[in-house]
Amino acid sequence: MDRQAVQKRFGIVGQSSGIRQALDRVRQVASTEITVLVQGESGVGKELFAQAIHELSQRRHKPMLIMNCGAIPEGLIESELFGAEKGAYTGAVERRSGYFEEADGGTIFLDEIGEMPLTAQVRLLRVLETGEFNRVGSTNILRSDVRVVAATNKDLATEVEAGRFREDLYYRLSTVILHVPPLRERREDILPIFEHFQHRFGQRYNSSAPGLDLSAKELLLRYRWPGNIRELRNVAEQTVVLLRGSTVSAEDLRPYLRGVNSPGGGLGLVLLGGKSAADEEGGARERELIYRALLELRGEVKELKDQIATLVAAARGSAPMQDPGRLLVMHENDTHRPDFSRPADSFIEDAPYEFDAESDDVSSLIEGDVVEAVDALPTLEDAERDLILTALKRFDNNRRQTAEALGISERTLYRKIKDMEEAEHAS
């Protein structure tokens, strides 16, 4: 069976090089008895490739059983795999067979194999090596002829180094590794897959699938798809069920893309450039940190300008002191800053960034009682120093009132004053 026929039979859409290589590997190994490890991120469709391996093998007339190792409690996973005798554990009221008995002659697909506990890994290795096992609570040796296809979204080599996965089992499972690329590495497949799902759901719900205008297509291509095919499928289903009209725009799609409309701005998109996947992954974290730092700096600069303008007005006696809660520069608990705890593969807006000058509001800094015009913004350190001195002067060196006005603790204020004094002595 050629590649196109395999794709049509199992619903694997895409013409990217990564998908073609994965399909060619399926066709190579399907007719053998070799153990296959399918690697890929969550949601890329690893089960589809396992199904194709089984259906194209000599075992296709026997069952293929699927077990998610991460969804079964640690204490029950061995009995699920190998069966259990009556009374082997609390609740075992009768003898029951396990996956290896029921799939005799067929295939077992062990999804999320990296979540399997070490005790079960020992028994799995034995049955892979010898074909022999025994039910939990029994010493009778049973035999089973089963082909194992495993899948994981983890780097098992790293798990071995960390002691969470047995090295011997890793080598036994990884005889052949089949890598399914994430959606962000196969941009050319995004629109065909989306339209494929739209057509499928249109038939299921007896509804016409709306088309995509240029802005919607661009948005789909720019989005990073952290949930891969699973997320793309959900978005396509929502467009068919929830959207009315014959055409879908980018604004129609935004509410369904994770993070695009979240508080804090457009941190939901990334432009997938023309670089290779390896290059993109290698510099992704560095680029993201730079963009986030720019976003944070822009917010701080604007807030700082507003604060200085307010203090200038207050010093001239023309305006009341700004609400201390808005003194963002000194805040210890700032809720407006970007969340830097998000993972590196989180999403960011990749678009040309332009700072707003906004120089009409502020063109001066405070230094004692003198307002001097400057051509450039001060450093944050200088602005902080001037802000503290101005507040101290306003409250006649009452540090408690100064700390309250600046929105910081007295301890923090004392520390900053001490730092300022040491800096002056050093100079």
N, C-alpha and C positions, 0 to 999 in steps of 0.2 A: 504494500500500500504506500503510495507516494505521500509527500508531506501535505499537499493540499487536501487529499482525501482524509488524512488523519485529522486535520484542523476542522474540516466540515463535520466529521463524525462526532468529534468530542467538543465542538463549540469553542475551539481555541482560536481566537481572532488575533491577527497581527502578522506583519511582514518584516519586523525589525530583525536585525542580525542575531540578537540574543534569543529571540523566540525560535528563529529558524535553527539555530544550533541546538537548542533544547529539544526541539521536535526530532531532529536528526539523531540525537542521542537516544531518544525514546525508541525510534525505529531500529536502532542498532542492538539495544539490550533486551527488547521485549521478548524476543524468541528464545532467549537464554534463561538460565536459572539463577543468574547472578543477582546478588543483593544490591539494591540501589538506594542511595541517600539523596533525597530531593532537598536542596537548600534554597531558601528564599525568604523574604520578609513576609510578615503576616499579611494575608489578603492578596497574594500574587496568583493564587490558583494552583497551589502545589497538588491538591487532591485530584485536579483534572489530569495532571500528568501521571499520577499514580494509577488512575483509572485507565488511562490509555495504555500504560505498560501491561496491566492485567488483561485488558480486552484484546490486545494484540499478541498475547502469549498463548502457549498451549494449554494454559490453565483457565481459559476464558469460560469454559463450561462448568467450572466449579465456582464456589462463592468467593467474593472478595469482602472481607470484613474490615471495618474501619474502627480504630480505637484511638481516641485522643488521650494521650498519656497525661496531659495537664489537667484534664477534667475529672479524673478519678482519684479519690483519696488514696494516700500512700498505703494505708493498711489494706486496701481492697484490690490494688492493681495486680498483685500476684494471683489472686483467686480469679480475677477476670481473665487473665492471660492463660492460666494453666488449670483452672477449675479447682474445686474444693470438695472434700469429703464431708458427709454429715457430721456436725459437731466440731468441725475444725476450728471454728471461731463462733463467737456470739452471733446468733441469727442464722447460722448455717443449719437449717432444719432438714435439709435433704442434700443428696449428692448433686452437684452441678458440674457441667462440663465448661471448659474455658474456650477462648478463641482458638487456641492451637488444635483442639479436638474438632471444633465445628468447622474450621477452615481447611481440614485435611484435604490435600490435593489442590487447594486454591491458593489465595494470596491474603496476607494480612498487611494492612496499611497502618503503620504506627505513626500517627501524627504527633508533633511536638515531642519527639523522642528525647530531647534534651531535658524534659521535665521528669523523666522516669527516675525514681529513687534508686540508689546504689544497690540495695538488696535485690530489687527486681532485675537490675542489669546483669547480675551474676547468673541468674537463672535463664535470662534471655540469651546470654552468650552461650550457655550450655546447649540450649535447643538449636541455636544456629549452627553450632559446631557438629553436634551429633544427631540432631533430630529427636533426642530423648528428653523427657520431662516427667514430672510426677505432680499429681494434684496436691494442693495444700492439705496437709493432714494425712497424707498417704505416702507409703514407701514403694508402691508398685510403679514400675517404670512403664511409661507409655511412649509410643512413637507417633510422629506426625510428619507428613510430607507437605511442608508449607513454604511458600516463597515470601520473604519479608521485603517490603518497600517501606522505608522510614522517611520522615520529613522533619525539618527543624527550621526555625527562624533564628537560631543561635549559631555562633561560631563554635562548633564542638571541639575544635582544637584548643581554643581558649578555655573551654569548660574542662577539658582534660588537664590543662596546666593548673587550673584552680582547684582540682581535686573533686569536681562535681560530676565528672563523667569518667567511666573506666576507659583507659587507653586501649586495652585489648578489644573491647566492644566497639570502640570508635573505628579501629582498623578493620574490624569484621564488617561493619555496616558500610563503610566508605569505599568498598571495592570499586564502585562506580558512583561518582558524584554528578548529579544533574542540577545545574544552577538555573533557577527561574529568575530573570532580572526584574527589579521593581519597575513600576510604571514610569517613574521619572527618568529612567534610562532608555525608555522606548517611546519617545514623544510621538513618533510617526504612527503609533498604534492607538493613541488616545482617542482621536475622533472616530476612527472606525469602530472601536470597541463601544464608545458611547452611543453611536447610532445603532449598533447591533442590539444593545440593551433597550434602547428606545423602541425599536421595532418589536422586540419580544414582548415588552410590557404593553405596548399598544395593542397587540393581539390578545394578550391575557385579559386586559381590562376593556376590550372592545372600544378603544379610544384611539384617535389619531395622534401620532407622535409629532410634536411641534418641531419645526426646523430650527437651526442655529444661525443667527446672523454673525457677521464678521467679529463683532466685539465679544460675543459668547464663545466663539471658537478660540479667539486669542486668550480669553480668560482661562479656558480649559487647558490650553497648552502652557500657560504660565504657572498654573497651580501645581504644587509639588506632590499632591496625592499621597499623603502619609499613610492612608488606609488602602492604597493601591487599588486593585480591581474591585474589591469589595466596596470601597467608598465610591468609586466611579459608578458602580451598579446602583447603589442607593440614590445617588444624585440623578441618574437617568430615570429611575423609577419615579422619583418625586416630580420631575419635569412633566412626565406623562400624566400623573394623577392630579397634581395640584395646580399646574399652570394652564391658563386658558389663552387661547390665541394660536395663531399659526406659526409664530416666530418667537424664539427665545433670545433675549438680549443678555448682556453681561450683568445688568442690574437685576434681571430676573434670577440669575444663577447665584449671585453673591450670597443671599441668605442661606443657601444650602451648602456652601463651602466652609469648612471648619476654620474658624479664626478670622475670616475676612471682615466680619462685622463685629468682632469682639471689641470690648473697651480697650482703649489705648492706641487705636489707629489701625491702619492697614498692615498688620503683621502676618497676613495670611497668604501672601503670594510670593513666589520666587520665579524669576525668569530663568528658564532652563536654557542656557546658552549653547553654542555650538561646540563646546569642548567635549572631550571624551568623558565618560562616566568617572574614570579614575581621577582625571584632573578636577572635575567638579567636586567630587567627594573630598579630595585632598585639601581644597581651599574653601570648602563650604563654611566651616566653623570660623575661620579667620574673617571671611567676608561678612558673615552675620554679626560678629562682634563689632566690626567697624561700623556697620550700618546702625546697630543699636546704640553704639556710643554717640554717633551723630544725632540720632533721635533724642537721646538724653541731653546732649549738649545744647541742642536747639531749644529744648524746653527750659533748661537752666538759664541760658542767655536771655531769653524773653522775660522770664520771671525776674531775673536780676535787674534788667532794665526797668521793669515796672516798679520794683522795690526802691531803686535809687531815685526814680522820678517822684515817688511818694515822699521819700525822705527829704528831697530837695524842697518840695512844696511845704512839708512840715517845718523845715528849718526856716523858710521864709515867712512862716506863719499864715500861709494862704490855704492850707488844707489840713485836715486831721490826720493823725498817724494811721497808717494802714493797719487793718486787722492783723494782730500778731499771728493768727493762724495761717496767714498767707505768706509768711516769710519763709519761702521754700528753701533758700540757700542754707539755712541753719537747721532745718527740720531733721530730727532724729528718726521719725517715723513717717516717711514720705510715701504716700499712697499713689503719687502721680508718676513715679518713675517706672520705666519698663521693667518687666519681670525677667531678670537675668538667670533665673533658675530653670527656665525652659530648656529642653534639650537642643543640641546643636542642629539636629535635623528638623527643628521647628521652622515655621514659615516666615518669610520676610518679603516685603514689597521691594522688588528690584526695579527701580525706576530712577531716572536722573533726579538727584536731590539738590534743591536750591534753598539756601538760607534767605529769610526775609530780613532786609536791613532794618526796617522799622526804626530808623534813626530820628524820626520826627518827634518822638515822645521824649527821648533822653539824649542830651548832648553834653552832659556834664557829670562830674564826680564830686563828692564831698570830701574836703580835706580841712578839718577844723570848722571854721565859720566861713571858709572861702569856697566858692563854687567856681571851678576852673574849667574852661572848655577844653575838650580833648578831641583828637581825631580818631582814636581807636578805643575799643572797650578795654577796661582794666582786666587784669587777671582775676580769677575767682578769689585768690588769696588776698589781693589788695582790696577787692570789693568787700570781702568779709570783714577785713580789718576796719575799713572806713565805716561799715555798717555798725560794728560794735562800738567804735568811738563816738559815732553820732548818737547812738542810743544811750550810752553812758552819760553824755553831755545833756541829753534831753531829760534824763531822770536824776541829774545831779549826783552821778556816780553811785546811785543805789543799785547794787548788783542784783538784788532779788527782782526788783521791778524791771530791770534791763533784761534779765533772763526770761521773765514772763513775756515781755514784749517781743523778744526775738524767737520765742517758741522753743527754747531749749532749757535744760536744767541748769541750776546754779553751778553744779559741779563742772558741767561742760563749759560754761562761761568762764569759770576760774581757770580751767585748763587752757582755753584759747587766749585769755589775757596773759597768762604766764608764757605761752609760746610767743606771743607778740613781743613781750618784754625781752625774752631771750634773743629774739631776732634783732631787736634794736641794739642790744648790747654787743651782739656779734658784729653788727655793721659799724 
